[in-house]
Amino acid sequence: MLLLILKRIGLGLITLFIVSLITFVGVEVLPGDACTTYLEREAYGAALDACIKRLGLDVPAYERYLDWASNVVRGDFGYSLSGEMPINEVLGPRVKNSLVLASVSILIGIPLAIVLGIITALWRDKLPDIMISTITIFSMTIPEFISATLLILIVAIWLGWLPGIVIIPSDATFYELLSNIILPVVAISMIMTAHMARMVRSSVIQVMASDYVQMAILKGVPYWKMVFRHVLPNALLPAINVVALTIAWLLGGVVVTEVVFNYPGLGRLVIESISNRDLPVVQALAIILASIYVGINLIADLMTLMLNPRLKSLQIRK
Amino acid sequence: MSEIIESVKNLSIGFNSQKGKQISILRNVSTNIKKGETVGIVGESGSGKSTLALAMMGYIKQGLFPLKGECIFKSEDLLKMTSRQLEKIRGRKIAMIPQNAGQALTPNLKIGYQIDEALRLHTNLNKTERDKKISELLNKVRLPSPETMAFRYPHELSGGQQQRVAVAMALAGKPDLLLLDEPTTGLDVTTQAHVLELLRFIAKDTGTSMIYVSHDLGAIAQVSDRIVVMYAGEIVLEGPARKILKEPIHPYTYGLLKSIPKLSLSGLPASMPGSQPQPGSINEGCSFYDRCNLANDHCKKNSPDLEHIKELDTNVRCFNHKELINQNNNLQTSITKKSNNSEAIEVLKLKDVSISYAKQKFFDQLLNKISDQNPTVKDINIDIKKGETIALVGESGSGKSTILKSIAGLLKTKDGQIKFENDRILSSDLKMRNPNDLRAIQLIFQNPDESLNPNHTVEQILSQPLKLYFNLSGEELKKNIIDLLKKVRLGEFYMSRYPRQLSGGEKQRVAVARAFAAKPDIILCDEVTSALDVSVQAAVLNLLQQLKEDLGTTYVFVSHDLAVVRAISDRVAVLYQGRLCEIGPSQNVYKFPSHPYTEVLLGAVLEPDPDIKPKLVAEDIVEEKPPEKGCSFQGRCPRKIGDICNSEVPPWQIGENGNAIRCHINIEELASLQQ
């Protein structure tokens, strides 16, 4: 088991290494370099030379990669071009903001999705299912920029209950954030919950049709006991991976929602740094987002392994 | 007369078709279950037997609903009960033993928990008493080391063990009535015989009434006091087991019994024409009219009632049953095959073939070799003559299908050679074979549902090999397809049909036609009749034999069913754990002396005759890997003589009948032991 975990971590690290190579090479093969893209029209003469010198662009690419990579391993992403400040300082508050938005959405969205999924599955084709399913399909199909805009229009403008956009500095405290993020959370949760509820629904329906559920009924197991002991553990197992992907997607920045609500999270930073041609920040973001995906999927895989007795003993036997 | 436990009265169950028509799949069924009695419900797939059995627990599958009638258990109608009331009866008064215990045990719960759950629900025992009871129950169903068994998950047990756990779980609530839904289908022959023996013991020991549902008359014959025969949702015959099996007075039962291949007969079983009508397609007349050879105009217009015949204590649904009684038909007959037309030419030779499923290590991958000291299949030497049918027989894990895949080129061999025609070595890699070799060897799969593309019509399915190998097109292609369909006894109008519009037997005929389209020299048949009903199986076997006699094709026939093998094959090779045990002409392999494993297999075969009891000579343990050295059967052999069996591979000995046996025991001694 330990060997397996180490193996998976090793594979994750290799993935990250490849991602870092690709982003580095990608930035490298783009016409121009960090200085020319940043300085734009002023990219000539002394200014350019100074910039090249400052960023160390005069050394060969592989040396720069090694240099950059070893710094990243130590947790130092270098300097951003536009703000001329350490990238760590740029990233820090953004990561925190994204974490707050993501965790609130997760805490609300995932339990809600599971409950809705179970209700729709157990009352399949009856009124609760028809109602909830219609709503989920509806909120799944509306693009988030429309639903977000509609939310602003109704809640912020017509009713005036909540601020329409987030006008707080990126280093606001947690409590300051909380009152501002209700609308973004609702917008995100709508889509996320709908997707996951559909998944949970079909998974539960599949398990309900299995031989072992019929057996449990014929054994005289009371309905709710059967649902909790025989159905849910088996039905929610495949949901773990979907939940993991959703979490990674949330942490990675829900770009559209953040832009619509002007929310200072990672997603907006991606947009900003790309439009500012701040290549060091783009590089750093690529690595961070990749790490989030790899890490969360790793956790999900290991959890599935632990919870599924079938996989567990298979692995041990090997 | 003993007390009646449950009685079904005029029960009809059905569903609403898409057109809004009410279609019944169970029609007016009435029967009684007495205390201490075992009733066998037999019928082919779609006869409504499982629906009837589940209704007797008050359970109706989703999409179905009761149309009329009742299921009276202890003077209460189960079909009118609330689910709260049913919970008190299910598992406590009536318990179920499911068909496939592997799927009927909840995968995330330990064995002990699942039995404990039944005990908590249906008894008043406290924790320590329950723990004691769990090991008692596990002991009773003869599971090894019951103490540790409780802590295992279902998937950690073998199929036979899972079935035993299901039995233990059903017994936990001390039910008055046990419902068994095909409890041994899907198990290996030896395991099946052991589980049946256990069930018989439990019936006797606890005095529980049992309802045993199965398509297998062999299994039914072993356990039942009384038999109910179902056809197209109706009871067509009901009476004492011995009477039903020995002197069936309904033409369907008679035909069914005739279509079962038997060990004692060497020829092919007689087949019934046609197949069971679909629910809702019977409007008037007898439901068996189309397939009956006694039918007359009266049967076409009028549907017979269930008639009680006093002297036989039997109910029968047939106008002409007297004719069957008078005919005094002999069930012990079969169609003789044309004598072995195999010429002396050897068309396929397997020489020292070994096959390994071991994962290649990194270095071996570079060197393109497999280093596995103990491969799944080892040292297979078989020469197959042109025009013969050779059968590979053995239980699951015997390597029979593995060998077939290698001949087909789907699985690389580790060592040895496969030689085809004039000793030309055939590559074990499909991509290296030339198109003509690919055409010459065709494969028919077990399950036609999965081997036929559901989005292709029969015409498209059959035209593929014709286009690929013979470049046919237009009128010529069409003519060839019609010819092929004619060969497998299907009409021209089947061309435009999709697989889902065909019955199981028809689908397998299309699969046979597809194989023959390539005009092959050798056809590999992988359990081709296992997924079919008995009466359909007999028809497919007869078809295969007819085609072989007409076209001189060679068959390599893989099956776990010794009686089917006996019926179709000229020569039999018995395999255990990927090693050959015995090989010889089929009439001789089924005679003693035989390899101890063949003896075990033959002993476990269930015949549809209550007087022939299976002999259980070996434990039904499951071995996961072949032993590293010595005889492959050392772990289970009832005739093991000592260390030599563990250390040395036994020599081949040729018996006087011409069958070769691989055993350390002298063949004459073996003959006298097996007298």
Chai-1 contact restraints between the chains, C-beta under 6 A:
chainA,res_idxA,chainB,res_idxB,connection_type,confidence,min_distance_angstrom,max_distance_angstrom,comment,restraint_id
A,D211,B,Q103,contact,1.0,0.0,6.0,A-B,restraint_1
A,D211,B,A104,contact,1.0,0.0,6.0,A-B,restraint_2
A,Y212,B,A104,contact,1.0,0.0,6.0,A-B,restraint_3
A,Y212,B,T106,contact,1.0,0.0,6.0,A-B,restraint_4
A,M215,B,P98,contact,1.0,0.0,6.0,A-B,restraint_5
A,M215,B,A104,contact,1.0,0.0,6.0,A-B,restraint_6
A,L218,B,M57,contact,1.0,0.0,6.0,A-B,restraint_7
A,L218,B,R90,contact,1.0,0.0,6.0,A-B,restraint_8
A,L218,B,M96,contact,1.0,0.0,6.0,A-B,restraint_9
A,K219,B,G91,contact,1.0,0.0,6.0,A-B,restraint_10
A,K219,B,A118,contact,1.0,0.0,6.0,A-B,restraint_11
A,G220,B,E87,contact,1.0,0.0,6.0,A-B,restraint_12
A,G220,B,R90,contact,1.0,0.0,6.0,A-B,restraint_13
A,G220,B,G91,contact,1.0,0.0,6.0,A-B,restraint_14
A,G220,B,L121,contact,1.0,0.0,6.0,A-B,restraint_15
A,P222,B,E87,contact,1.0,0.0,6.0,A-B,restraint_16
A,H230,B,T106,contact,1.0,0.0,6.0,A-B,restraint_17
A,P233,B,N108,contact,1.0,0.0,6.0,A-B,restraint_18
A,N234,B,N108,contact,1.0,0.0,6.0,A-B,restraint_19
A,P309,B,Y153,contact,1.0,0.0,6.0,A-B,restraint_20
A,R310,B,H155,contact,1.0,0.0,6.0,A-B,restraint_21
